[in-house]
Amino acid sequence: MGGLIGPASALKDGLLSHILYQNLFSSKTDSTEDMDLIGTGYYAIHSDYNIPKNNKSGIKYGSFISFGTPVGGNAAGGNAQIQIAIGNDGTRRIRNRWLNNWTEWVTF
């Protein structure tokens, strides 16, 4: 493309729309937000500091990735979201949300 289409940013369309970029690349490593309400991003899990709040994953230390429906996405009415938690010992747990109802965490 000869550099005609630049990289996307949070404010500018590029190879991705800026809305999709915002949903995919936000990062909050020390969020104390409620895990049931948290948005798309990469997050730390640290039970000593209650990060994040309402953590029912069974993982005390590690990280998790949360993928929510992009703003304006086809499934926006379903409020779809997937969360994957990975413990510092390699434990992996996953759950998803549809219509504001979370499934139980399961090990994979």
C-alpha positions in Angstrom: 0.0 0.0 0.0 3.0 2.2 0.0 2.3 3.6 3.5 -1.0 5.2 2.4 -3.0 3.7 5.2 -1.4 4.5 8.5 -1.6 2.7 11.8 -4.8 3.1 13.8 -4.8 5.0 17.1 -7.4 5.7 19.8 -8.4 8.8 17.8 -7.7 7.9 14.2 -8.8 5.2 11.8 -6.0 3.2 10.1 -5.8 -0.4 9.3 -8.4 -0.8 12.0 -11.2 1.6 12.9 -10.3 3.8 15.9 -13.3 2.2 17.8 -12.0 -1.3 17.3 -8.5 -0.1 18.3 -9.9 1.3 21.6 -11.7 -1.9 22.4 -8.7 -4.2 21.6 -5.7 -2.3 23.0 -6.8 -0.6 26.2 -4.7 -1.8 29.1 -5.3 -1.4 32.8 -2.7 -3.4 34.7 -3.7 -2.4 38.2 -7.5 -2.0 38.0 -9.5 -2.1 41.2 -12.7 -2.2 39.1 -15.3 -4.9 39.7 -14.4 -7.9 37.5 -18.0 -8.3 36.5 -18.1 -4.8 35.1 -14.6 -4.4 33.7 -14.2 -3.6 30.0 -11.9 -4.8 27.3 -8.2 -4.8 28.2 -5.3 -6.6 30.0 -5.5 -6.7 33.8 -3.5 -7.9 36.8 -4.9 -10.2 39.5 -3.5 -9.6 42.9 -5.6 -10.8 45.8 -3.5 -9.1 48.5 -4.7 -5.7 47.1 -8.2 -6.8 46.0 -7.3 -6.4 42.3 -9.7 -6.7 40.7 -12.7 -6.4 43.0 -15.2 -9.3 42.9 -12.7 -11.8 41.6 -14.5 -15.2 41.5 -12.0 -16.9 39.1 -10.3 -18.8 41.8 -6.9 -17.3 40.7 -5.2 -15.2 43.4 -2.1 -14.0 41.4 -1.8 -13.6 37.7 -3.5 -11.8 34.9 -6.6 -11.8 32.8 -7.7 -10.6 29.4 -11.2 -9.3 28.9 -12.8 -9.1 25.4 -16.0 -7.2 25.1 -18.2 -6.4 22.2 -16.8 -3.5 20.2 -19.0 -0.4 20.3 -21.4 -0.7 17.4 -20.7 -4.4 17.0 -23.4 -6.7 15.7 -23.8 -8.4 19.1 -23.9 -5.2 21.1 -27.4 -5.9 22.2 -26.3 -9.1 23.8 -23.5 -7.4 25.7 -21.2 -10.3 24.8 -17.9 -10.6 26.7 -15.2 -13.2 27.3 -12.7 -13.2 30.2 -9.6 -15.5 30.4 -7.7 -15.6 33.6 -4.2 -17.1 33.9 -2.6 -17.8 37.3 1.0 -17.4 38.1 1.1 -21.2 38.4 -0.2 -21.7 34.8 -3.8 -22.3 35.8 -6.2 -21.2 33.1 -9.9 -20.3 33.6 -12.5 -18.8 31.3 -16.0 -17.5 31.4 -18.4 -15.5 29.1 -21.3 -13.1 29.4 -24.4 -12.8 27.3 -27.3 -10.5 28.1 -25.6 -9.4 31.4 -25.4 -13.0 32.7 -22.0 -14.5 33.4 -21.3 -18.2 33.2 -19.3 -19.9 35.9 -15.6 -20.0 35.6 -14.3 -23.2 34.1 -10.7 -24.6 33.8 -9.4 -25.3 30.3 
